[in-house]
């Protein structure tokens, strides 16, 4: 199957970049939409890729981006909201508009990257708005408009925001108070996730389905932190925090510390284990993959060139 045009929203993100490299040879044109086109410079080395700056508030511009598009992939999402960029706007209102415009423009498949545990009745605004969008997308499926939703756990790989972020923090913090240390995760390698997404494009296997996506193994939060330390051969004092102290840490970081390192909404999301007993499972282990990039000093452009075979 060789589709003509693929349009990806959230093109400056980690998952979208991997998708572009994987799918470039299968489409005549890939349109990459981003609000931060400067962060898409690494994709300019790929033929058949066009990068566009878009403003989600200008709804009449969607027709330009979606014209003649066969497949839309939405990877847009935020972990933390702000007064100007709330979860409801990014996770639901934008998705609702994009789905409606995709249907109007006769898009055949709409693929959406959600989050594990997304549920309109979830404990956090992050999970509630993700779940609200998933429900709306599913309600729009029909014989001409196929919808596919993937709900991954933590996604890891070169350029990820989880292992790289904690790796940097642990380099400079000798004593590390860890909130919700027994929370469970099932990290999925970004290339494994993209394999499932590619399969969903070129087959009917996942049409009109919601799919949890996880890695081969489950880990506690504290086990993942200890893995990072072992990779770098660092010794740090990790202080596991109980529920009350975890909440207090999140409260302080939310209201008194800039940068949204750990918010109350993040804390609420951690009250549900980020694992699934009924999921598509990747085969790549963190023990094999994570050391291969945490110990490297390659710059971002070199990383993506290597992934693209350049």
N, C-alpha and C positions, 0 to 999 in steps of 0.2 A: 504493500500500500504506500503510495507516494502522494501525500497531501500537497496542496498548492501553497496555502498560506497559514502560518501559525502566528497568533498574537499572544504575547505574554505580558501580563501586567505585574508590576513590581520588579522590573528588570534589573534594578541595581542590587537586588538581594542575593543572598548566598545560594538558595535553591534555584532561583531563576537562571543564574549564571551557569550552573551545572547543566541545566536543561538545554540551554542554548547550544552548548558544546556538543551535547549528546544528540540533539535533534537536527543540527544544521544541515546534515547531508540528506535528510529525509523530506525537506521542504524547499520549494522554489524560493520562498521568502519567509523570513521570520521578523516580525515587528516587535520590537522591545519597547515597552512603555514604562517610563519612570518619571518621578518628580525630581529626581537628582541625576540628570544625564551625565554629569561629570564623573559619577561613580560607575558609569557603564563603559568607560574608555577601554577597558580590557577586552570588551566584546567587539570592538571595531576591527580587530584583526581577522574576524571571521567573515567569509563571503556570505552573501545573501541575507545579512543582518542589517536592518535599519533601526536606528534608535530615535525615539520621539519623546519630547517633553510633553507631559499632559497634565491638565488641571482637572481633577475629578468633579469639580463644581460646575464646569462648563459642559453640560450634558449633551449639547448639540454637536460637540466635537467627536463623540464616540463613533458616529457614522463614518467619519474619515478613517479612523483606526480600524474599524471592524469591516469595512467594505471588502467583500469577496473572501473574508476569512473563513476557513474551514473549522479550525479548532482554536478555542480560547483557553488559556491557562491563567488562573488568578493565583498569585503567590503573595498578594498584599496582606500585610498584617503587622501589628505592633504588640510588643509585650507590655508597654506602659503607656497610659494615656496622659494627656495634658489638657488644660482648659481649652486650648485652641484645636487640639486633635484628640477628641474623645473616642473611646472604643466603639460606641454606637455609630459614629460617622464612618469610621474606617472599616469595621467588620461587618456592619449591616447595611447602612444606607448606600455606601459605595457599591457593595456587592449586589444589592437589589437593582440599582440602576444598571450595572454592568450586565446582569442576567437579562433584564428587559430589553436592553439595547442589542444584546447578542441574539435574542430571539427575533427581534425586528429585522436584523440583518442576516437572517437565515444561517446562522452559525450551526453546524451540525453537532459539535461536541463542546461541552463546557466542563472543564476540569478545575476543581477548586481545592486548594491546600488549606485545610482547616487545622484542628489541633485535637490530640487525644483528650478525651473527657469533655469535649465540647457539648454543652447541654444548656438549654434555655433555663433550666432549674439548677444550674451549677453553682458552686460556692463563691465564685468570683465574677466580676464584671467581664473579665477577659473570656472566661469560658461561657458565660451567658450569651454574650454578643456573638461569639463564634457559633454557638448552638443555634441561635436565632437565624443566622445566615444559612446554616446547613438546612434547617427546616424549610426556609423559603426556597432554596435551590431545589430541594427534593420535590417540592410542590409544583415546580415548573416543568418537570420532565414529561416528555411525550414521545411519540414515535419518530418525530422529526428533530427533536431537541434532546439529545442524550446528556444527562448530567452524571458526573463522577466526582465523588468527594473522597479525599484521602486525609486521614487524621493521624499524623505521625506523633510519636513521642519526641524526645530531644533529637534533633538532626545534627550529626557531627561530620567532620571532614575538614580539609584545609580551608581556612577562612571562616570556620564556624564561630558562633557567638557564645557558646557555652564553655568548651574546654579552653579555648584561647583566652576568654575573659578571666576565668578562675586561675589559669596559669599565670597571667600577669599580676593578679591580686596577690597570689601566694608568693611571688618573688619578693614582694615588698612588705608583707605583713607577717611578722614572726609569730604572733598569737592570733588565731583565726576563730572567732566565735561563729559557729555554724547553726543556723536556724533549721528546724525540721530535718535533723540529720538522718532520720529513719524513713523519710519519704522515698518512694520507689520510682525508678525510671527504667525505661527500656530503649536505650539510644539506638537510632537507626542511621546507618551510613548513608550519606547524601547520594552516593552513586547507586546504592541499592534502591533508595526511594525513587530516584529518577528512572531506574529500570522498570519499576511498577508503573510509573506514569507513562513511559513510552509504550509499554504493553497495552495500557488502557486506550491509547490513541489508535494503535494499529490492529486491535482486535475488539471484539464485542464482549470480552470476558467480564469487564467491570462496568458495563453500561448501566446507568440508573442505580448505582450502588453507593453505599457509604462504607468505606474500608478503613479500619484501624490499621496502622502500619508501625511495626516495632522491630527492634533488633533481635538477635538470637537469645539474649540473656537479660535478666533483670538485675538491677543494682540499687543499693541504698545510696542516698545523697552523699553520705560520709565515705562510702566505698569509692565513689567517683573522685572525691577530693583526695583521698589517699593514693589513688592511682596516679593522679597528676603529680603528686609529690614524689612518688617512686620513679616516675619517668625522668624527672629532673634531678633525682637523687638529692632532694631537699628535705630538711627536717624542720617541721613547724609544729607548734602546739595547737591542736585542734580541740576546741571546747564545744561539745555537743550541747545545744540549748534545748530546754524543755519547752512545752507549749507556751507557757506564760512568758518566758524570756524571749522566745522566738517572736511572739506577738509584739513584745516591747521593742525588740530590735527593728522590726518592720515599721512600727509606729514612729520611731526616732528617725529612721532613714526616709520615711515618707514626708515628714513635716519639718525636719530640722537639718537634714543633710542634702545638699544639691546632688544631682546626677542620677537619681532614681536607681540606686544600686540594688535595693531590695524594698519593695513597697508592700503595703497592707494587702493589695490585690494579689501580688505574687504569693504572699503568705497564705491567702485563702485558697489559691489554686493548689498549693502544696498539701492541702488537707485531703486530697484524693490522690492515691497512688497513680503515677503516670505509666501504667502498664496495662496490658490487655491479654486475656486468655484466648481471645478469638480474633486474631489479627493476621495480616500478611506479614511474614517475618523475613527480614533481610538475613544474609548469611555472614556478613562481615563483622568481626568482633572489634570492640574498642581496644582490646589489648594488642591487637595486631596493627590497627590503623593509626590510633592516636599518637603513639610514640614517633611515627614516621613524619609527623609535621610539627609536633610541639617542640622538638629539638632542633628544628631547622630555622634558618634565618633568611629564607627566600622572601623576596618582596612579592606583593600581591600579583603584579603583572607576570612575574616569572611563574608563579603558581598556576595561573590560568593558562599561560602559554603551554606549560607542561601538560596540563589536563587536556588541552586541545591537540596535543601531538606536535607542537611547534618547538 
